[in-house]
């Protein structure tokens, strides 16, 4: 099927199948659910960034008229956490709070107003503890420990890998470049505030409707948190009002309303306030990074050494994976013979960080692409030419043992160079105006699930009946990206029907086969493969039945345009419905399942599970800026971006994903930052969120957004359904470094940290005017106690994908503990 | 407390229909629409007037319903996304938004549709710059706005063609 050259549905710009519901206000988000006898929950959150809880008295709150239940840490004895290795959270903190906003108690009342009033009646005695504000502080101050788990002190994770001898690679290089960069944290800011409704059904089983991207993971984690059989829990992912990674954890409030509904036998809803969404966070980690790169005089990379330091906030969350992602994908864009990667994640008394669009990879991508710009300048090479010269090879292995399939990066670079008129503009625009270029690569689905298993990562079930109705069941979750549309399109293409004739049931653990969820850009590839497999099984039955009726062989049957007919003779055939009737008569009830698990990655070393993917998408981007040298203000008039998508299932949605990524990349480059400040000592010295509101957390409006010229490069990848790769995350990655490089082209100063705000530009201009280096950014990278690296020889140095110093490492770890 | 009644009773004209409603007097128009009238098409993203998701038309003017007390709306005409379609047929703005990718997650969409409707009623063929200005109070995190601008322009063209017929 995927070898078919012409498609009726795939590749054609269409109204998305859920488009009508979205524009009529009929899409039912979690907070739109109203159930009879429903109660409302509110959470009491810690005003302290770090404190011991000495006592909680909720008796006055419970006595408040209209209050039905008050829950505290005592009601939740079991810890939870989305990753099996980080079970360090409590639904309600029993003894200790670790950031401003950590939930302590919940009130369930007849309405939100009553619940909010009762929160004020809960009396909590805190004993404030010393706070850890930054990664550097966490390294310097092992006490007080924010968690008992982790490596030691306030270090959560330490990782080190060496794929070939990088010091030898640097010695053999003509130049070695060393830079330190900082990428400030920022948050997802979905316009939908998280909401959940829990209810007990007639059989006594629990249903949770929630704004979640990962109903399957929530299902598993909730069963553990509530100590209930998973078979008695149904999680329904409502369409998300934006996710961007912020709805990937099991969240405190989801457990709280579930427990409350079970306790009261009544539906319980919670909808977080915008301020609470800021506290819950789970967004982009602030990352300090040091990059050393060896190059030959003609611009070939000889080796790279990346060190990262992540500020993880108060809990583990996805942090163990985030840590590895700050280095895992540095190797898939350009030819890189040797690579060393060291990473450290610290605990601090701030909202926990986690996955945001690009999960851990935009930060090192920023550093790498800005450094390449510096390298190009130093070698007097055009930055586009330098990159074209080193693009990774298709169907190759990387130094860290990732398997690359198709690569459309050279084409992407050529496209943006042409569309932006790069050659006539780079270094040639008047002072104050400039263009910058950057590239990137991203996963099309994480190769491994977050818990170890050998089962499929996506399952699709199809039911047909004699009415001609096609119903598709899949656990995939619609977060706005268009997963429902992709599912309908793929099934429709295989069965030769219209996408709008497919009925969809998605994101419901009570009804749908498991799909791991909407994260890591995995849905189109994994769900798509499973959908093709299921649909082809049914296509075969339909073709068999139709062939029998038409008295021809089944290979000669075509399904297209809602008809089943003799290929080449459309007059000889029947409607799709008639063919389904014939098939049901012949084979009985018609159903089929399909499933998909990615191929095993060749990497065998410990830590090789983060980075592998069935395919990688590639992007190139040119950004134009105008910099006001009096104020430092940066305006972006235009962005050109080309994305190697393999094939666009629905080009309207693919373009939307690319442009939305450009938007979010510009936001992170120029304005968004999740930052904290200390109150004065007389006010406890507490660490508080500087701007927990939409007004002050600056994000781009319609007036800030430049024109974006989007090109989709379609080079179908044989590992992907219809050749389709991802589009939702990769295109964010090159935007911020392209902005930084454009600022340099415009005014000759380097701002090596994000966001690039006017004050930083002005400071750099002042330094330059004083004859100093025109650079603003981190001055140093602290001493991080990285362990002895795992030594993994790259494929071309005789390695087999395993570390060669496992025994020595084990001994070191044993001695350390 | 005694001076403040538990419930107040007013009449709104919601999407052209006379709509009597009783509610607690502190409630915003947003809350009354969503909670007391079951019109959940209107969304909220902050309830502080910062995101634009809750925009509805009050006597034809786009207002943030989270900042308006419902009590102030007695006798006034309220238009919400539920009233935008023409029977089973979509309003040109709705059709253009659905066709051109202007609604991704769809959460900001109702507020933007209503704001754009008010714009097109005043200015049937606005420039791109005017559209940007009119929508500057409505935050969208998904689209990067460009497909929204294009959809408003397409709707304006559709409405102009309809007007000629």
Interface residues (C-beta under 8 A of the other chain):
Chain A: X15 X16 X18 X19 X20 X21 X22 X23 X24 X25 X26 X27 X28 X29 X31 X32 X34 X113 X188 X189 X190 X191 X192 X193 X239 X240 X241 X242 X243 X244 X273 X274 X479 X480 X481 X482 X652 X653 X655 X656 X659 X660 X661 X662 X663 X664 X693 X694 X695 X699 X701 X702 X703 X705 X707 X708
Chain B: X24 X26 X34 X35 X38 X39 X40 X41 X42 X43 X44 X45 X46 X47 X48 X50 X51 X53 X80 X81 X82 X84 X85 X90 X93 X94 X95 X97 X98 X99 X100 X101 X103 X104 X105 X106 X107 X108 X109 X110 X113 X131 X132 X133 X135 X136 X137 X138 X139 X140 X141 X142 X143 X144 X145 X146 X147 X148 X149
